[in-house]
């Protein structure tokens, strides 16, 4: 249960029961009422602005109106205290029985606790990574991969129907360059001295295995073919090899997509899908023939000082109109984007989320404008931009890869520190804030390392149950037994732990609606901190330990709390794509 949503409903019902109306006698608009945790826990468990946002409409002083609402809320079962603060905030304190019931609710739900229906089955496409298939994944792709994958997990948990998608940029000039680069390596594999790799070609050694595979299959036969035919074979083979490498790199990071969409499919049949998309825009009045003014600064590749086929994107929110067809009849890169978004819309998606690097900020308005033009405003688009990650080792910048000699590969980082530290730390800042990643800090075993601190909390929970099995060997610790004992939890710190766990459903819904998966990482750290604090109390006072052998009923109540913590930690870490370990090694 989302207790904040539940009390929003209770407060709305209380207001309606008082019979409040606006000064002109109409019904009140209750949509602006919020129910949130107070900034200071000493002020209670819940705070609402109801009186403050309604006072003007009903023509009453906020504190006087708050008093009326408070008198009604005092009659609510499980409400221990109602106080009016400041200009008219209403603070509610709930009794222990309410929180004990929430603990039983968590134990009953198990790993499904926090799962929501707020998404209502809405079809969402999350596109992320979409790196050019020209080489191994580098660390620059890492943050977007983690943000996109975790957001997709979060949305699915919140009740959306989610598709994880990767757009393969397997058309265009970079693929021609890739093909020529491998052809050069193929000649090298045949024994030819190719000398220095010419400027403009891809120099990486990762292309040598592709050349070797071509040699094994074709021998020297490619050299006897027409260049166009040979390059077509080389490009197909290379793209397949690069995508296999990319999939493996992503899998090492626990990132797996549902759909890999080929850009080349949009160019099939002489660009049939692209022509169809442009025709649709033309029929809806969004395409015209015209000239664009010269852009300020560096000219983009698709600008021409002559008449072109243009998308009238400024009429749907963009800064400038966008070229679709060049004067020589070839399509611009954006034309493929038009066809691709049309394909997504026709697949029934209601919302499109693009996770892009910070250097793609110019794409935001054009994608939003395109969605509006294609769908008449029905299709929602959001672009999340991920800022750069700076790598450090003991505070010193990391610049080179031990394998590529050119950049730090994603696999380099996974091999050195592991999947879980990467995934957690890539979410320990909001995606639009720069992030420093220190190899030493993310592997140290201390409170200052968030991922260790959270995973250590999971291991501690399992340790408690192992100790319980040893010290209370004749007792049962199934969920039903633990749940039945929860009414014995009255300690202030233990109730505070339940309150923290009760925030999880609200956190899930809020993070999903705001598209902010980093909230999960911060919340898990808070949960872990509270768990460690409970553990440490027993160091000084044996009566406060989770296991009290001479009081099996209280022990079971506390084990119920530990089990609930474990469910939340495991749920949150699973959404992040990390493990909830049973022990730390």
C-alpha positions, 0 to 999 in steps of 0.5 A: 500500500502506498500510505501517502496515496491512502491518506490522500484519499482519507483526507479528501474524504474528510474534507468532503464529509465536512461539506466544504464548498467554494465561495460560489458554491461549487465542488472543491478541486482537491488535485493540489492536495499533497501528502508527504513525509514531514521534513523533520520526523519529530513533526509526525509521520505525514504532512498535508497542505490541504488547508493551505491550497483550499483556503482561498477557494472556500474563503477561510483563513488557512489555520482555521480551515486546518482546524476543521480538517484536523478535527475530522482526521482525529476520528480516523482509526490509527491516527494518534495525533493531529497537529497544525503547524506554521501557516496551516500545515496539518501533521499526522502521527500514526500509532504503532498498530498502523506500522505493525500492520504495514510490516505484515503487509510487506511480509505477505507481499514478499518480493512483490512488495512495492509493485504498482499498477500506476502505469496501467499497462501503458506501452513504453519504448525505452531506447538506450545505448544504440552505439554505432556497431564499429567496435567494442563498447567504451565506458562512455556508453556505460552510464546510458546503458545502466540508466536506460536498463534500470528505468525500463526495469522500474517502469515494468515494476510500476505497471507499464508494458515496457520494451527495451530497444537498441537501434543499430546504426548499420547504415551510412558513411561510418559503416562504409568506413568500417567495411574498408577498415576490415577489408584492409585487415583482410589483406593483412591476414592474407600476408600483405604488408599494409603499413600504417592504418590510413587516417579516417579508418578504424585502427583497432586490433578488434577488427583482426578476428573479423578479417581472420573469419573472412579469410577462413570462409573465403580464402583470397576470393574477396579480392577477385570480386567486384569491390561493391560485392566484396564490401557488401559481404565484409560489411555484413560479416563485420556488423554481425561480429560487432553486434555479437561483441556489443551484446556480450559487453552489455551482458557483462553489465547485465544489460539485455535488450528485447529488440535490436532494430536495424537502421538498414531495414528502413532503407530496404526497397529503395528506402520504402519505409522512409518514403512512406513516412515522408508521405505521411508527413506531407499529407498532414501538411508538415513537409514543404520545398524550401531553403534553410538560412545558413546556421550560425557557427559550424554548418551541419552536414545536411545544410545546403544553400539550395532548395530541399525537402523540409520538415516544417518542424518549427510549427510543432515546437522545434527551433528550425525546420529539418531537411529530409531529402537533399537536393541530390535525392538522397535521404538525410539522417533525420529522414531515417529518424522519421521512419523509425519513430513512425515504426514505433508509433505503429507498433502501438507505443504510447510513450517513447523514452530516449536515453542519450549522451549529453552531446545529443541535447540538440535532438530533444526538440526535434524528436518531440516535434516529430512525435507531435507531427506523426501522432497529432500529439498523442505520442509522448516523447522524453529524452534523458541526457546522461552527462559524462563519467570521469574515471579515476584510480586513487584520485588520478585520472584514468585515460588509456585502455590496457587493451584498445590503446585508444579508449577505456572499454566497458569490458575493461571496467567490468573486469576490474571492479565487477558489474554491481559496483558499476551499475549502482554507482552509475545511478548514485547521481542523477543522469544529468549531473557529472559523475566521478567514478574511482576504481579504488573507492567503488571496491573498498569495503566501507560505509563510504562505498554505497554499493558495499554498504547496501550489499553488506546490509543484505548479507547481514540480514541473511547472517541473522537468519543463519544465527537464528537457525543455529540458536533457535533450532526448534523454532519456525521462521516462515513468513506467517509465523514472523507476521503473527509476532509483529504486534510485539514491535514497539521500540522507537527505532524498530518502528522507524525502520518500518516507516522507512520500508513503508516509503518504498511503494511511494518511492517506486511510483514517484521514481517511475513517473518522474523517470528518475531511477537514481532515487532507488539507489539513494533510498537503498542506502538509507534503508541499509544505514537504518539496518546497520544502526539497528544491528549496532545497537545490540553491540552495547545492549544485548536486549536490543539484538535481533536474536533474544534467545530467552524471548522467542516471540520478540525474536520472531517479531524482529526477524519479521522486520529483518525479513522485510528489510531483505525483501526491500533490499532485494527488490531495489537491487534487482531493479538496479540490475545488481545482486543482493548477496547472502554473504560478503567475500 
